[in-house]
Amino acid sequence: MIQRAHKDPTLGMTADEAAVYWVLRHDRQDLTTADHGHFSAWLDAGEANAQAYRKANGVWGVFENSEADPHLTALRHTALATGPERRRWLPAAGVGIAASIVGALVLLLDPFGAAPHSPPPVTVAHVSTEAANPIRHATEKGQKRVVRLPDGTRVTLNTDTMISLAFTSGTRRVRLTRGQALFEVAHDASRPFMVEAADRRITALGTVFEVRLDPGRMKVVLVEGRVVVDHAAAATDLPVLQPTILKPGQELVAELGVAQRVRPVDVGNELMWREGYVSFDDTTLASAVVEMNRYTVAPIRIGDGGVAQMRISGVFRTGDADRFAALISELLPVRIDHQPDGGVVIAPAAGGGPANKYASAAVEN
């Protein structure tokens, strides 16, 4: 009798796609003897496969340990409900399981890459959302703007901010190119909402969160719901970053040369920019000026004489360099020199001024 050979079920898949396939099959515990052989051969075929499997397994662990989050739980149950007769589900993206798993897992591994089996773009009246020609929304310095995305998500763009969209029938993807944005995500269990900023990816689960990009630094603040943060693209020479789940009132900061950190944050203070204010708490004047300069074309500059290390606390209105400088001159031993370009220089007060170099809290109306 002729023995029929069993074909490798992951032939034609990328390493990430095959990794997701094998994670699901192991979780469902329906592997045959032949499947075990194919899996071992695939895993031993190269470090890229092994790394993809470790990362997919880590992402799947987020789904398993989601504390009954309805979005994650629904996606996991959909995956496990796929029977053995649908083992070739992944290349046929766009139906049932593909909409939830390719969107929620494969895109966690590579959200903006050109997936070979990506579903076709959604057709929206008067709007094109194809990744090849993405929609962009932007603000200039000093501007704020609220936009509605095609799915109903509300995005508030802060000063000097740009986002681009890549929506398909299975996923909602946004890239934050610069600046700061608050996302109030419309719930859609069949289409995960992903934001990529620098080398991090934020996956929203029916959520309100803020993302900010600064040179060498990325920050996520969770207001409501839950988000998962992981690497936007795996680096082969670095350990795989385990996904991090944020809870409301937490921020995640990823900074060059510094270990990623998660800590509690005052969400109210973080979101003051929506009303045109910024809050400082025992902040150096140099750091405060950098923040205020985000909102004005005419720059504020710091003179010498130790002015940069003076400290301030308080709430200040953004977008008016002259007003900010005038308030600082009332609180600290400094003088204000107006410049031909419309900017100002904060310099030491003539004669040295009073010894106090810390400004007590000031609140603008």
C-alpha positions, -999 to +999 in steps of 0.1 A: +000+000+000+013+034-009+019+057+021+005+092+014+028+120+023+016+148+045+022+182+030+037+210+052+007+232+060+028+264+062+043+262+027+041+296+011+037+315+044+060+341+057+079+334+090+054+355+109+024+339+094+037+304+100+046+314+136+010+325+142-003+292+126+019+270+148+011+290+180-026+285+174-022+248+166-002+242+197-028+260+218-056+240+203-036+208+208-047+191+176-013+184+161-008+151+144+025+132+143+031+146+108+024+181+121+049+177+149+075+167+123+067+197+101+068+221+131+102+208+142+116+211+107+103+246+103+116+257+137+151+243+130+152+259+095+166+292+108+168+317+136+143+339+118+116+312+123+126+306+159+124+344+167+091+348+149+077+319+169+089+333+202+073+367+195+040+352+183+039+331+214+045+361+236+017+380+218-006+350+222+002+350+259-013+385+261-045+371+247-045+342+272-038+365+302-061+394+292-081+393+325-113+386+306-110+417+283-139+411+259-120+422+228-090+399+234-112+370+247-134+372+215-103+371+193-088+341+211-121+321+210-125+328+173-090+315+167-095+283+187-129+277+172-113+271+138-115+234+131-088+211+116-106+214+082-096+251+081-059+246+087-050+265+056-069+296+069-040+320+069-034+324+032-071+329+026-072+361+046-104+380+046-128+354+059-138+348+095-106+337+113-083+358+090-101+390+099-095+385+136-062+367+138-043+382+109-054+415+121-047+409+158-016+388+156+003+390+123-001+428+124+012+429+159+043+413+144+045+435+113+018+462+110+029+483+081+047+456+061+033+445+028+017+413+039+014+389+008-021+379+018-035+412+031-073+418+026-084+443+000-088+479+012-122+490+024-141+512-001-153+544+016-173+570-002-150+600-012-121+585+008-093+563-003-075+544+025-051+523+004-017+520+021+001+529-012-016+564-010-025+568+027-047+596+040-027+621+060-039+646+086-016+673+100-014+705+120+011+733+119+029+747+149+005+763+173-026+746+157-049+719+172-074+699+151-100+672+156-105+647+128-130+618+124-115+587+108-136+566+084-144+541+112-158+568+135-126+571+156-120+607+169-084+619+168-073+652+184-040+664+169-018+687+190+006+712+176+029+703+147+015+667+144+010+643+114-007+610+111-013+587+081-040+561+078-039+526+063-073+511+068-083+477+053-113+454+057-094+436+085-074+462+103-073+499+112-037+512+111-023+546+119+013+559+118+021+589+140+049+606+120+054+635+144+038+653+173+011+642+197-024+628+192-053+617+214-072+587+200-108+580+210-112+546+193-145+534+179-151+499+190-149+472+163-140+437+175-133+425+140-108+452+132-080+459+157-068+496+158-030+499+156-009+530+160+028+529+151+051+555+166+089+553+162+098+516+169+067+509+190+032+497+181+001+504+202-029+481+198-062+495+211-090+474+225-118+500+224-099+526+241-089+563+247-052+569+247-025+595+238+007+590+219+035+616+217+068+616+197+098+636+207+134+633+194+146+600+207+115+594+229+080+580+226+053+581+252+019+564+255-007+576+281-038+554+286-070+573+296-096+546+293-097+509+283-066+489+276-037+490+251-010+465+242+024+480+234+052+460+216+079+466+190+068+478+156+095+457+139+117+430+154+154+436+154+173+404+148+202+414+171+180+423+201+158+402+224+122+401+215+102+428+235+075+412+255+041+429+249+031+453+277-005+459+287-013+494+301-041+501+325-059+535+328-038+561+344-005+546+333+021+559+308+048+540+289+079+558+280+104+544+255+136+565+252+169+560+235+195+546+259+170+541+287+151+510+297+114+512+288+094+522+319+057+521+329+045+544+357+014+561+371+006+595+356-019+624+362-040+620+331-057+654+337-023+672+336-013+652+305-044+662+286-043+700+294-029+707+260-064+701+246-076+732+264-045+752+255-025+748+287+006+730+299+015+720+334+050+720+350+060+705+383+094+715+396+107+716+360+139+733+348+133+764+329+153+749+300+128+720+298+098+743+301+110+765+273+115+734+250+078+725+257+065+760+252+084+763+219+064+735+205+035+759+203+050+791+189+069+800+157+087+829+175+112+811+197+119+815+234+156+813+241+176+808+273+205+831+282+235+821+303+242+827+339+224+796+353+190+806+339+185+772+323+186+754+357+161+776+374+129+757+382+092+764+379+059+749+388+025+759+375+000+759+347+007+781+317-012+790+285+005+778+253+011+797+221+021+831+235+059+835+240+056+871+253+030+862+279+050+832+292+082+852+294+065+881+312+052+857+338+086+841+343+101+875+348+077+881+377+085+847+393+122+844+388+153+868+389+154+872+351+149+898+325+133+895+290+151+907+259+130+910+228+146+899+195+142+912+159+127+878+148+098+882+173+113+858+198+125+865+233+156+857+254+153+850+291+185+863+306+197+868+342+183+899+358+206+930+360+225+931+392+219+895+400+183+899+413+170+881+443+185+848+455+154+827+449+157+806+418+126+786+422+092+799+410+062+789+431+031+776+413+015+800+389-019+794+373-030+814+342-067+821+335 
